[in-house]
Amino acid sequence: ERPCKKACPVDAITYDEYGVCEIDENKCIQGGACIHSCPFGAVGSKTFMVDVINMINAGKKVVAMVAPATEGQFGPDITMASWKKAMKEMGFTDFYDVGLGGDMTAAYEAEEWAEAYKEGNKKVTSCCPAFVNMVRLHYPELAECVSTTVSPMCAVSRLIKAKDPEAITVFIGPCVAKKSEVADQKIEGNADYVLTYSEI
């Protein structure tokens, strides 16, 4: 069994008659487990690198928003302050820590969950796009249980765009699935682009 197929939590990978892997887009939740487990580098994700470079080169107001996991991800000497300095040197106009959005999302989801509990219902988080995709594709009967609160990434993007409607927001983090939130879920005011750590 190939590592990509074994890693897929929703069995979206099969083989054709020649033994070539195929990904069933109707099952795929865009989680990225197959990308990380493929020893051949044969599976990839959409990249927005050229789009971001073009926006920076065009003089647009491009704002970097980094996942809270960024702090300490690369050792004790690489801090949010050093990331901010590096992003500005690369041409980003401004820099935000998405931990702020985590606080915003936690507060709103808590209210939503408390209200659902009073009504005898249950809610699950909307923060993970792979999880949301899994519910929608594989458990559609539970779709109404997904919180309507936006993710921390979206919350910070909306905050930035409320201050400056011309801003182009770029989320930077470890998660490949965040690209699906931007490209597939089409949530108003969300980040315009997503880059993984390796891409940045």
Secondary structure, DSSP 4 states (H G I P E B T S, - for coil): --HHHHH-TT--EEE-TTS-EEE-TTT-----HHHHH-TT--------HHHHHHHHHTT--EEEEE-GGGTTTT-TT--HHHHHHHHHHHT-SEEEETHHHHHHHHHHHHHHHHHHHHTT---B-SS-HHHHHHHHHH-GGGGGGB--SPPHHHHHHHHHHHH-TT-EEEEEES-TTHHHHHHTS--TT--SEEEETTT-
